[in-house]
Amino acid sequence: MSAVLLMAVVPLPAAAHRSLDLKAYCKQLITFHDRYGASRSENSDGARNHTRIGADIDCREGDPAEGVADMEERLHNKRFEVPPSPTAQAEAPSS
């Protein structure tokens, strides 16, 4: 006897898409920080920075908006121009 599993394709609500976008953006900010925000000196806190660690936990465990806010503030404090959020990018006008 063989069983057939049917899966329905259910569109995600807008809030779920926003959450996925925020998680991806949060990960982007953390990666940006790790690449450019950490100095190469022996005394750099880099990935050991508590704000960065907390933001990573927030991003992975359900509060990406808080993680994004923390990382944006951290990057601003380090005088970096924060990469634009995917949801903040302007769409091309339709003609």
C-alpha positions in Angstrom: 0.0 0.0 0.0 1.4 3.4 -1.0 0.4 6.6 0.6 0.3 9.9 -1.3 0.9 13.1 0.6 -0.7 16.1 -0.7 0.5 19.5 0.4 -1.6 22.6 -0.1 0.3 25.8 -1.0 -0.9 28.4 1.4 0.2 31.9 0.9 1.9 33.5 3.9 0.2 36.5 5.4 1.9 39.9 4.9 3.1 39.9 8.6 4.9 36.6 8.0 6.6 38.0 4.9 7.6 41.1 6.9 9.0 38.9 9.6 11.1 36.9 7.1 12.3 40.2 5.5 13.3 41.5 9.0 15.2 38.3 9.8 17.1 38.5 6.5 17.8 42.2 7.0 18.9 41.5 10.6 21.3 38.8 9.4 22.6 41.2 6.7 23.3 43.9 9.4 25.1 41.4 11.6 27.2 40.1 8.6 28.0 43.7 7.7 29.1 44.4 11.3 31.2 41.3 11.4 32.9 42.2 8.1 33.4 45.9 8.4 32.7 46.9 12.0 35.3 44.7 13.7 38.8 46.0 13.6 41.6 43.5 12.9 43.5 44.4 16.1 43.9 42.1 19.0 41.6 44.2 21.2 38.6 44.2 18.8 35.3 42.9 20.3 33.9 42.0 16.8 31.6 39.0 17.1 32.0 39.0 20.9 30.2 42.4 21.2 27.2 42.0 23.5 25.0 44.2 21.4 25.8 42.0 18.4 25.3 38.8 20.3 21.9 40.0 21.6 20.8 41.1 18.2 21.7 37.7 16.7 19.7 36.0 19.4 16.7 38.3 18.8 16.9 37.7 15.1 17.0 33.9 15.4 14.5 33.5 18.2 11.6 35.6 17.3 12.1 39.4 17.7 14.0 40.5 14.6 12.7 44.1 14.9 14.5 44.5 18.1 17.7 42.9 16.6 17.5 45.3 13.6 17.1 48.3 15.9 20.1 47.3 18.0 22.3 46.6 15.0 21.3 49.9 13.3 22.1 51.8 16.4 25.5 50.0 16.8 26.4 50.7 13.2 25.4 54.3 13.5 27.5 54.7 16.6 30.5 53.3 14.7 29.9 55.9 12.0 28.8 53.5 9.3 26.1 54.2 6.8 23.5 51.5 7.5 22.6 49.3 4.5 19.0 50.0 3.4 16.2 47.7 4.6 14.7 45.5 1.8 11.3 46.8 2.8 12.5 50.4 2.6 13.7 50.2 -0.9 11.6 52.1 -3.4 9.8 50.1 -6.1 10.0 51.2 -9.7 6.8 53.0 -10.7 4.6 51.0 -13.0 3.7 52.6 -16.3 
